[in-house]
Amino acid sequence: MNEIFAEFIGTFLLILLGNGVVANVVLTDTKGFNSGWIVISLGWGLGVFVGVTVAGPVSGAHINPAVTLGLAAAGNFAWSQVIPFILAQLAGAAAGAGTVWLFYRHHFNRTEDPGAQLGCFSTAPAIRKPVNNFISEVIGTFVLIFVILYIADPSILLEGGEEVKMGLGTLGALPVALLVTAIGLSLGGTTGYAINPARDLGPRMMHTILPMNHKGGSDWGYAWIPVAGPFIGALIAAGFFLLQGILVG
């Protein structure tokens, strides 16, 4: 498995399980109907754990364009790989969302609330205030990327002085999963915490083209916020990380 495919399959699993838990909670007549935000936050965290576990040993498991951009801006990833990684992540997110639709298609058709249907694909604000919604995504992604920059390349020193890199594909999967869960529980209440442009854009594209009863619009007027906000948050996080390195050094 090469790095590009690893990003595709890791993001696919993230969206399949993340949007899958949303579908289980909000769609009509599912077993998990109305089980709440905490279940959704935990489901997304576990989705991250699975995606990172699978992709981590091969690609480092960015599975998020904001992570890719943040690592590159911090000097921890090659700029030449940024576009291929982001395209793979977008494709994986779209494929994951399409699979959720296929899995829950009868429940989508029974659900009469078009907002609930859209929520199984992409994010939406609890209170539509574009400036505040944008700031929410910037802050949530800043926390994600800033912490990941400290998790991404940990090492342990073995007897004899040998340093062994651990990376996101080993013990790093659990910290990142817990981090995403914490962001969801603490900072997810305003926008549904995309903190990942591919997680929102790829599935929103699939919502636009997939058929379902009672379907509404895909809210493309809001779509720039969960794309631009995470990218800006990632760049700010990388800047703080580099500044901290200069000050400490």
KAZILIN-V600663 format. One record per residue. N is the residue number from 0. D_CENTER is the distance of its C-alpha to the mean C-alpha in whole Angstrom. Layout:
N_D_CENTER + N_D_CENTER
//
This chain:
0_22 + 1_21 + 2_18 + 3_17 + 4_17 + 5_15 + 6_12 + 7_13 + 8_13 + 9_11 + 10_8 + 11_11 + 12_11 + 13_7 + 14_8 + 15_11 + 16_11 + 17_9 + 18_10 + 19_13 + 20_14 + 21_14 + 22_16 + 23_18 + 24_18 + 25_19 + 26_21 + 27_25 + 28_27 + 29_24 + 30_25 + 31_22 + 32_23 + 33_22 + 34_21 + 35_19 + 36_16 + 37_17 + 38_16 + 39_13 + 40_12 + 41_13 + 42_12 + 43_8 + 44_9 + 45_12 + 46_9 + 47_7 + 48_11 + 49_12 + 50_10 + 51_11 + 52_14 + 53_15 + 54_14 + 55_15 + 56_18 + 57_18 + 58_16 + 59_15 + 60_11 + 61_9 + 62_7 + 63_6 + 64_9 + 65_9 + 66_9 + 67_12 + 68_14 + 69_14 + 70_15 + 71_18 + 72_19 + 73_19 + 74_22 + 75_20 + 76_19 + 77_21 + 78_21 + 79_22 + 80_19 + 81_16 + 82_17 + 83_17 + 84_14 + 85_12 + 86_14 + 87_14 + 88_10 + 89_11 + 90_13 + 91_11 + 92_9 + 93_13 + 94_14 + 95_12 + 96_13 + 97_16 + 98_17 + 99_16 + 100_18 + 101_21 + 102_20 + 103_21 + 104_23 + 105_26 + 106_24 + 107_23 + 108_26 + 109_27 + 110_25 + 111_27 + 112_25 + 113_23 + 114_20 + 115_19 + 116_19 + 117_17 + 118_15 + 119_14 + 120_12 + 121_11 + 122_11 + 123_15 + 124_16 + 125_19 + 126_21 + 127_21 + 128_22 + 129_20 + 130_21 + 131_20 + 132_17 + 133_16 + 134_17 + 135_15 + 136_12 + 137_14 + 138_14 + 139_11 + 140_10 + 141_13 + 142_13 + 143_10 + 144_11 + 145_15 + 146_15 + 147_13 + 148_16 + 149_18 + 150_16 + 151_16 + 152_20 + 153_22 + 154_25 + 155_28 + 156_31 + 157_34 + 158_37 + 159_39 + 160_37 + 161_34 + 162_31 + 163_28 + 164_24 + 165_22 + 166_18 + 167_15 + 168_16 + 169_19 + 170_19 + 171_16 + 172_14 + 173_15 + 174_15 + 175_11 + 176_11 + 177_13 + 178_12 + 179_8 + 180_11 + 181_13 + 182_11 + 183_11 + 184_15 + 185_16 + 186_14 + 187_12 + 188_16 + 189_16 + 190_13 + 191_11 + 192_9 + 193_6 + 194_6 + 195_4 + 196_7 + 197_7 + 198_5 + 199_8 + 200_11 + 201_11 + 202_11 + 203_14 + 204_16 + 205_16 + 206_17 + 207_20 + 208_22 + 209_21 + 210_25 + 211_25 + 212_27 + 213_27 + 214_24 + 215_24 + 216_22 + 217_19 + 218_19 + 219_19 + 220_20 + 221_17 + 222_15 + 223_16 + 224_14 + 225_10 + 226_11 + 227_14 + 228_13 + 229_10 + 230_12 + 231_15 + 232_14 + 233_13 + 234_16 + 235_18 + 236_16 + 237_18 + 238_21 + 239_21 + 240_21 + 241_23 + 242_26 + 243_26 + 244_27 + 245_29 + 246_31 + 247_31 + 248_32
//
